């Protein structure tokens, strides 16, 4: 299974997902690059179930595994003080309270957590024996949450932190939440329904196994012991993953209750003392991504065309700057930008070989502001080996797909030295199924003679790109910690992250 993890993480790099960036507030569900699906839930009849008890046993210990070339090392730190199981019980009451009445019962949590539940284990009898010792007066069912690892599922059973193997290079850590939810008759102990944990963090995105690519700081030294900072970061990841996966796993059970939509989240103020850039109090915002629309066409390897259209009257850069002002932390003042926009349209962070080489022509140092927030074009993959630059439309005649894309970076730059402080590739909010600022559109938007748009197509394409840019600009500021907010249960944003083009560069 370790080779699956390696392929998975390699995929995240080629897709432009730098693990260090994901530590801020953006979480990407892991998609396994082999034909393995999350097991389908087994649903049952719930009409006779009225009163239930929740028995959750995934939060007492967490497995930490570091994979070596020939072997792996593990240890299991106690995380009972995180009260994961109490949180699960509380969420069950919150989401299922309109469907069931809940009752607290005493049970042996450690014994339930310890029952073997791997792909070759059959612990049905042991679960029955344990439940037979639990008070069941006036109960109809138990809702049991316990560690699990289904056949061909990636990762480790229960809650886990897995570090990659030296065999495949310096891979990012992955946080796992592999568990099952069983609804069991409180008197016959027969299983009424069961579901394996899953997660979907974006609307329209299919379920994936419950794993998150983690912060590079979670790579542990040879002692395999977490320091206080690592423990706090991991705690944030576990909270986020458990919350998101519990919602989707309950959804799969078809209990007839209303649950938050995939991607739903609560934004909260970044705590005092956790602001990543407390000394930045004034900025100027400059966008150089929307002067040209890039049309990318693919039919075969021999029929591949790139066309461009200059669109100054669409005012796409103004839309980006407006969205950035609206999404910026209110404590930061925005001042007028003095910039040669024609020159700045050629600004960038990477050279032709994809190496970090920031260049901001048309921009001058200033002493009256602390920083610039810049939006610059990137050349990046759309799908496969097809690349795009800035904003545009993509047409694949083989798959009959048409999409809009926005390939750019957001850069926080010291206004005095013009040196980058932090940067990240543009990402979209959970309202979009694809995190990489890529959205399918109706085929009627693709012109018969690119780049010449019809009178009907032109305003529709402009509106589509403005919407994509506005969403991704605000979301990218959030992920960089410049919005003054963070996702509830997520770790606070990390300062100085450079995550562009699949590389993580340290802040200068």
C-alpha positions in Angstrom: 0.0 0.0 0.0 3.0 2.3 0.5 3.5 2.6 -3.3 -0.1 3.9 -3.6 0.7 6.6 -1.1 3.8 7.5 -3.0 1.9 7.7 -6.3 -0.7 9.7 -4.6 1.7 12.3 -3.3 3.6 12.5 -6.6 0.2 13.3 -8.2 -0.3 16.1 -5.7 3.0 17.7 -6.7 2.4 17.4 -10.5 -1.0 19.0 -10.0 0.6 22.0 -8.4 -0.4 21.2 -4.8 2.5 22.1 -2.6 1.9 20.3 0.8 3.3 23.2 2.8 0.6 25.5 1.3 -2.2 23.2 2.3 -1.3 23.7 5.9 -2.9 27.2 5.9 -6.6 26.7 5.5 -7.1 24.8 2.2 -7.6 21.0 2.6 -7.6 18.7 -0.5 -9.2 15.3 -0.3 -6.9 12.6 -1.4 -7.9 10.8 -4.7 -6.3 7.4 -5.1 -4.7 7.1 -8.6 -5.9 3.5 -9.0 -9.3 2.0 -9.7 -10.3 1.7 -6.0 -13.5 3.2 -4.8 -14.7 4.0 -1.3 -16.9 1.1 -0.3 -20.6 1.7 -0.8 -22.6 2.1 2.4 -25.0 -0.6 3.4 -28.3 1.1 4.3 -31.2 -0.4 6.2 -34.7 0.3 7.5 -34.7 3.0 10.2 -38.5 3.4 10.8 -38.4 1.4 14.1 -35.4 3.2 15.5 -36.3 6.0 17.8 -33.8 6.1 20.7 -30.1 5.4 20.2 -26.8 5.5 22.0 -23.5 6.6 20.4 -20.5 4.4 21.1 -17.5 6.2 19.6 -14.0 4.8 20.0 -11.6 6.3 17.5 -10.2 9.1 19.6 -8.1 7.6 22.4 -4.9 7.0 20.4 -3.4 8.0 17.1 -1.0 5.9 15.1 2.1 7.6 13.8 4.0 5.7 11.2 7.2 6.6 9.4 7.9 4.5 6.3 11.5 3.6 5.7 13.1 2.0 2.6 12.7 -1.5 3.9 10.6 -1.1 7.0 8.4 1.2 9.0 8.4 2.5 12.6 5.2 3.3 14.5 4.2 4.7 17.9 0.8 5.5 19.3 0.6 8.8 21.3 -2.3 9.3 23.7 -4.7 11.9 22.3 -7.5 11.3 24.8 -7.2 15.0 25.9 -8.4 16.0 22.3 -11.8 14.5 23.2 -12.4 13.3 19.6 -15.1 10.8 20.7 -17.0 13.4 22.7 -16.9 15.7 19.7 -18.3 12.8 17.5 -21.1 12.2 20.0 -21.9 15.9 20.1 -22.0 16.1 16.2 -24.3 13.0 16.1 -26.7 14.8 18.4 -26.5 17.9 16.3 -27.0 16.3 12.9 -29.4 13.5 13.9 -31.3 15.1 16.8 -34.3 15.6 14.6 -34.4 11.9 13.7 -33.4 10.1 16.9 -33.5 10.6 20.7 -30.1 10.1 22.3 -29.2 8.4 25.5 -25.8 8.2 27.2 -24.6 4.7 28.2 -21.5 3.4 29.9 -19.3 1.2 27.7 -15.6 0.0 27.5 -14.2 2.5 24.9 -10.7 1.1 25.0 -11.9 -2.4 24.4 -14.1 -1.3 21.5 -11.1 0.6 20.0 -8.8 -2.4 20.4 -11.0 -4.9 18.5 -9.1 -6.0 15.3 -10.9 -4.6 12.3 -8.6 -4.9 9.3 -9.3 -6.3 5.8 -9.0 -9.9 7.0 -10.6 -9.6 10.4 -14.1 -10.7 11.3 -14.9 -9.0 14.6 -18.7 -9.3 14.5 -18.8 -11.8 17.3 -16.5 -9.7 19.5 -18.6 -6.6 18.9 -21.7 -8.5 19.8 -20.1 -9.7 23.1 -19.0 -6.2 24.0 -22.5 -4.7 23.2 -24.1 -7.4 25.3 -22.5 -5.8 28.3 -23.8 -2.3 27.5 -27.1 -1.2 29.1 -29.8 -1.3 26.5 -33.0 -0.4 28.4 -35.4 1.5 26.2 -32.8 1.7 23.4 -33.6 0.7 19.8 -30.0 0.8 18.4 -26.4 1.6 19.0 -24.5 3.9 16.7 -21.0 2.5 16.8 -17.9 4.4 15.5 -14.7 2.4 15.6 -11.4 2.1 13.7 -11.5 0.2 10.4 -9.3 -0.5 7.4 -11.2 -2.0 4.4 -9.6 -4.1 1.7 -7.4 -1.9 -0.6 -8.1 1.2 1.4 -5.1 3.4 1.8 -3.4 4.5 5.1 -3.8 3.0 8.5 -6.7 2.0 10.7 -8.3 4.7 12.8 -6.7 8.1 13.2 -3.2 8.2 11.9 -0.3 10.3 10.7 1.8 8.7 8.0 5.1 9.9 6.7 6.3 8.9 3.3 9.1 6.5 2.4 12.7 7.5 1.6 12.3 5.1 -1.3 10.2 7.7 -3.1 11.9 10.9 -1.9 10.9 13.4 0.7 7.1 13.0 0.7 4.5 15.0 2.6 2.8 13.6 5.6 -0.8 12.4 5.3 -3.4 12.5 8.1 -6.0 9.6 7.9 -9.4 8.9 9.5 -10.2 5.4 8.6 -13.2 4.2 10.6 -16.7 2.7 10.2 -20.1 3.7 11.5 -22.4 0.8 12.3 -26.0 1.1 13.3 -26.7 -2.1 15.4 -30.0 -3.3 16.8 -29.7 -2.8 20.6 -31.4 -6.2 21.4 -30.6 -8.6 18.6 -27.2 -7.0 17.9 -27.7 -7.4 14.2 -26.2 -4.8 11.9 -28.9 -2.6 10.4 -26.6 -0.4 8.4 -22.9 0.4 8.1 -20.7 2.9 6.2 -16.9 3.3 5.7 -15.5 6.8 6.4 -15.3 9.1 3.4 -14.8 12.8 2.7 -15.9 15.3 0.1 -14.7 18.9 0.6 -16.1 20.4 -2.5 -19.5 20.7 -4.1 -19.9 18.3 -6.9 -16.8 16.3 -6.0 -17.1 12.5 -5.5 -16.3 11.0 -2.2 -12.7 10.0 -1.5 -11.0 8.1 1.3 -10.7 10.3 4.4 -7.2 11.6 4.1 -5.5 15.0 4.0 -2.1 16.0 2.8 -0.5 17.7 5.8 2.0 20.3 6.7 5.7 19.5 6.0 6.3 20.4 9.7 4.6 17.1 10.6 7.5 15.2 9.3 8.9 13.7 12.5 12.6 13.2 13.4 14.0 9.8 14.2 12.6 9.9 17.7 9.1 9.9 16.2 7.9 12.2 19.0 5.8 15.3 18.4 6.7 18.6 19.9 4.0 20.9 21.2 3.7 22.8 18.0 3.4 19.7 15.8 0.9 18.3 18.2 -1.3 21.5 17.9 -1.1 21.4 14.1 -2.0 17.8 14.0 -4.9 18.4 16.4 -6.3 21.0 14.0 -6.0 18.6 11.0 -7.7 15.8 12.9 -10.6 18.0 14.0 -11.2 19.2 10.4 -10.9 15.7 9.0 -13.2 14.1 11.6 -15.8 16.8 11.1 -15.8 16.6 7.3 -15.7 12.8 7.1 -18.4 12.3 9.7 -20.8 14.5 7.7 -20.2 12.6 4.5 -20.3 9.2 6.1 -23.6 10.0 7.7 -24.9 11.2 4.4 -24.0 7.9 2.8 -26.3 6.1 5.3 -29.3 7.9 3.9 -30.9 8.6 7.3 -33.3 11.2 5.9 -31.8 14.1 7.8 -30.5 17.5 6.5 -26.7 17.7 6.6 -24.3 20.5 5.6 -23.5 20.5 1.9 -20.0 19.3 0.8 -17.7 22.2 1.2 -19.8 23.9 3.8 -17.5 25.6 6.3 -17.5 28.2 9.0 -15.0 31.0 8.9 -13.8 32.5 12.1 -11.3 35.3 13.0 -7.7 34.3 13.2 -6.9 34.2 16.9 -4.9 37.1 18.4 -1.2 36.3 18.2 -1.7 33.9 15.3 -1.9 36.6 12.5 0.7 35.6 10.0 1.6 39.2 9.0 0.9 41.4 11.9 3.3 44.2 10.7 1.6 44.6 7.4 -1.0 47.4 7.8 -1.2 48.9 4.4 -1.0 47.5 0.9 -1.5 48.3 -2.8 -3.3 45.7 -4.9 -2.2 45.1 -8.6 -3.6 42.5 -11.0 -1.9 41.6 -14.3 -3.8 38.5 -15.2 -6.7 39.7 -17.3 -5.5 41.6 -20.3 -5.5 38.6 -22.6 -7.7 35.5 -22.9 -5.9 32.2 -23.7 -7.7 29.7 -26.0 -6.3 26.2 -25.8 -7.6 23.5 -28.2 -6.8 19.8 -28.2 -8.0 17.2 -30.6 -5.0 14.9 -31.1 -1.3 15.2 -30.3 -1.0 16.6 -33.9 -4.0 18.9 -33.7 -3.2 21.2 -30.8 -3.7 25.0 -31.1 -3.2 28.1 -28.9 -4.8 31.4 -29.7 -5.0 34.6 -27.6 -7.4 37.5 -27.6 -6.7 40.9 -26.0 -9.7 42.0 -23.9 -9.1 45.4 -22.3 -12.8 46.3 -22.3 -13.7 43.3 -20.2 -11.9 44.9 -17.1 -10.9 41.5 -15.7 -8.1 43.0 -13.7 -10.5 45.4 -12.1 -12.7 42.5 -11.1 -9.7 40.8 -9.4 -8.7 43.9 -7.5 -12.2 44.5 -6.4 -12.5 40.9 -5.1 -9.2 41.2 -3.3 -10.2 44.5 -1.6 -13.4 42.8 -0.5 -11.7 39.7 0.8 -8.8 41.4 2.6 -8.4 41.7 6.3 -10.2 44.8 7.4 -7.3 45.9 9.6 -5.2 46.4 6.4 -5.6 49.7 4.6 -5.6 49.6 0.8 -3.9 52.5 -1.1 -3.8 53.4 -4.7 -1.4 51.5 -6.8 1.0 53.4 -9.1 2.1 50.9 -11.7 2.8 50.7 -15.4 0.1 48.2 -16.2 1.3 47.5 -19.7 4.7 46.4 -18.4 3.2 44.6 -15.4 1.2 42.3 -17.7 4.5 40.5 -18.2 5.1 40.0 -14.4 5.7 36.5 -13.1 7.2 34.2 -10.5 8.6 31.4 -12.5 11.0 31.3 -15.5 10.4 29.2 -18.6 11.8 26.2 -16.9 9.5 26.5 -13.9 12.2 27.8 -11.6 11.4 30.4 -8.9 12.4 33.7 -10.6 10.2 36.6 -9.5 9.9 39.6 -11.8 7.6 42.6 -11.5 8.2 45.0 -14.3 6.3 48.3 -14.0 6.3 48.2 -10.2 8.4 50.6 -8.1 9.4 50.4 -4.5 7.3 52.5 -2.1 7.8 53.8 1.4 4.2 54.8 2.1 2.9 51.2 2.2 4.1 48.0 3.8 3.4 45.5 1.0 2.0 44.9 -2.5 -0.5 42.1 -3.1 0.1 41.1 -6.7 -1.8 38.8 -9.1 0.5 37.5 -11.8 0.1 35.0 -14.6 1.4 31.4 -14.4 1.9 28.8 -17.1 0.5 25.7 -15.7 -1.2 22.4 -16.6 -4.9 22.5 -17.4 -5.3 18.7 -17.9 -2.7 16.1 -18.8 0.2 17.9 -20.5 -2.0 20.7 -21.8 -0.9 24.1 -20.4 -2.6 27.5 -20.2 -1.5 30.9 -19.2 -3.5 33.4 -17.2 -7.2 33.2 -17.9 -8.9 31.4 -20.8 -11.0 28.7 -22.3 -10.0 25.1 -23.0 -11.6 22.7 -25.5 -10.9 19.0 -25.7 -12.6 17.5 -28.7 -11.6 13.9 -27.7 -13.6 14.1 -24.4 -16.0 16.7 -25.6 -15.1 18.9 -22.6 -15.1 22.7 -22.5 -13.8 24.6 -19.5 -12.8 28.0 -18.2 -9.5 28.3 -16.3 -7.5 30.8 -14.3 -3.8 30.0 -14.0 -2.1 32.7 -11.8 -0.4 33.3 -8.5 -1.1 35.7 -5.7 2.1 37.2 -4.3 2.7 39.2 -1.1 5.7 41.5 -1.8 7.7 43.7 0.5 6.9 47.2 -0.9 10.3 48.5 0.1 12.5 45.8 -1.5 10.1 44.2 -4.0 11.1 40.8 -2.6 8.3 38.2 -2.2 7.2 37.4 1.3 4.6 34.7 0.4 2.9 33.4 -2.6 0.5 30.7 -3.7 -1.1 29.4 -6.8 -4.7 30.5 -7.2 -7.3 28.1 -5.7 -11.0 28.2 -5.8 -13.5 28.0 -2.9 -15.4 24.8 -2.2 -18.2 26.2 -4.4 -16.1 24.8 -7.3 -15.6 21.0 -7.6 -11.9 21.6 -8.8 -9.6 23.5 -6.5 -7.3 24.6 -9.3 -9.5 27.4 -10.8 -10.9 25.1 -13.5 -14.6 25.0 -14.2 -16.6 23.1 -16.9 -18.7 25.4 -19.1 -21.3 24.8 -21.8 -19.7 23.9 -25.2 -21.6 26.7 -26.8 -19.1 29.1 -25.3 -16.3 27.7 -27.5 -16.0 29.9 -30.7 -16.1 28.3 -34.2 -13.1 30.4 -35.1 -10.9 30.9 -31.9 -10.3 33.5 -30.6 -13.1 35.3 -32.4 -16.1 35.2 -30.1 -19.6 35.9 -31.3 -21.6 38.8 -30.0 -23.6 36.3 -27.9 -20.5 34.4 -26.6 -18.4 37.4 -25.6 -20.4 38.7 -22.6 -21.0 35.1 -21.4 -17.3 34.2 -21.5 -16.4 37.5 -19.8 -18.9 36.9 -17.0 -17.7 33.3 -16.5 -14.1 34.5 -16.2 -15.0 37.4 -13.8 -16.8 35.0 -11.5 -13.9 32.5 -11.5 -11.4 35.3 -10.9 -13.4 36.9 -8.1 -13.9 33.5 -6.3 -10.3 32.4 -6.6 -8.8 35.8 -5.7 -10.7 35.9 -2.4 -10.0 32.2 -1.7 -6.3 32.6 -2.4 -6.1 35.5 0.1 -7.9 33.4 2.7 -5.4 30.5 2.2 -2.5 32.9 2.5 -3.8 34.2 5.8 -4.5 37.7 4.4 -8.3 37.6 4.9 -8.2 37.9 8.7 -10.2 34.7 8.9 -9.6 31.0 8.9 -11.7 27.9 8.5 -13.1 26.8 11.9 -11.2 23.6 13.2 -8.3 24.3 10.8 -4.8 25.1 11.9 -4.0 28.9 11.8 -2.4 30.0 8.5 1.3 29.8 8.3 3.4 32.9 7.3 5.9 33.0 4.5 4.6 30.1 2.4 5.7 29.9 -1.2 3.6 27.3 -3.1 3.6 27.8 -6.8 4.0 25.4 -9.7 4.3 22.4 -7.5 7.3 23.6 -5.5 7.6 24.9 -1.9 10.1 27.6 -1.7 11.2 29.1 1.7 10.5 32.7 2.3 13.5 34.9 1.4 
